[in-house]
Amino acid sequence: MSISGSIIGLDIGGTKTAVVLGDHAGRIHDRLQFATQTQRGFAVTYDELRDSVDTLRTRAEQAGAQIEAISVSIGGPLDIDRGIVKSPPNLPGWDNIPLKQMLSERFGLPVYIEHDGNAGALAEWYFGAARGARNVIFLTMGTGFGGGLILDGRLYRGTCSAAGEVGHIRLAKTGPHAFGKTGSWEGLCGGAGIAQRAAQRHPQRWREYQITTRDLAELAVAGDADARDLFAEVGRDLGRGLAILIDILNPEVIVIGSLAVRLGDLVLAPTRAEVLREALPDAVAACKIMPAALGERLGDVASICAALGGHGGPQ
C-alpha cells in the first residue's frame, strides 16, 4: 500500500503540539498548534488534540483532500508496535497510554506512532541533510533530548523499540536533573536542563521557571555574553556525548534539530572542537555534524514520517 493522499501528522512535545496536513512528498498544506501545558495532564491535552484533528480533517475534506492515515511523532519511551506511550519525561501523566488504539477508534483511520527521534531521523533522511547517507545519527535537542539512528540504510529501533534514547546516558556526576538522573545528557543538553543551568549560574538574572531556552537562544544570537558562554558549555557537553556515539557507530552524518538550527556555530563550533579532542580521528574525518536542513519545519515534516516509514518511505 502506498500513501497517495493526505496524512494528518501529530507532533506532540513537552512545550507545544502541532497538528498538520501533509503528503507523501513531505509537503505541509495546513497546520494548527497549541501549547501542550503538561501540568494539565493527559486527558485535557488529548481532548484538545482530538478537537484539533477534527478541525483540520474537516478543513481538508472540504478542500477535497482524502485523509489516509494519522501519523504521530512523540517522545519515548514507547511501545512502537502497539502504539503505547510509556511515561515520557517531558509528558508527565502520559503513563501507558494506548494512543494508537485511542486515535484509531476515534477517527477510523490507520494510525502510526514513532519516537520523535526516529521520526526526525526519517524526515532528515528522506527530505533533509541526510539524504543519500547510509549511517545517520539524528538528535532532537528540543525541550527534551532524544535520538534516532539510521544504520546501514535502515531505521534502527533496537530489541524493544528503545534504541536512540541517548538522553538517558549519564555524562557527569553532577548537573541538571532530567530523565530520572542527575548529569544525564538530556539534563546537560536538553531545553529544560539548559534553563536549569542558566538559573544556577546566574540566579540574580534568570530563574528556571521564568526563562526559556528559546529566550536564552535569542539572547545568544543577539550577542549576550552570559548566554553565549552558557551555550559554549552546552556545546562542549554535546561534543563529549557525540564523541562516544561516533566511536561506537562511525556515522557519515550527525544531524541536530531545534537548538542547533537556531544557534548554528554558537553551539556547534564548541561541539566540533570537543569531538576532535575526544573521538577517533578517522571516524571524525568521515563524519559531518550539521543542523537540520528542514529547519523550523522539521517537527511538522517529522510528524508525517511515522506513516511514511510504515510504508517504506516517500512514494
Secondary structure, DSSP 8 states (H G I E B T S, - for coil): ----SEEEEEEE-SSEEEEEEEETTS-EEEEEEEE--GGGHHHHHHHHHHHHHHHHHHHHHHTT--EEEEEEEE-S-EETTTTEEE--TTSTT-EEE-HHHHHHHHH-S-EEEEEHHHHHHHHHHHHSTTTT-SSEEEE--SSS--EEEEETTEE---TTS-TT-GGG-B--SSS-EETTEETBHHHHHSHHHHHHHHHHH-TTT--TTT--HHHHHHHHHTT-HHHHHHHHHHHHHHHHHHHHHHHHH--SEEEE-THHHHHTHHHHHHHHHHHHHHS-HHHHHT-EEEE-TTGGGHHHHHHTHHHHHHTTS--
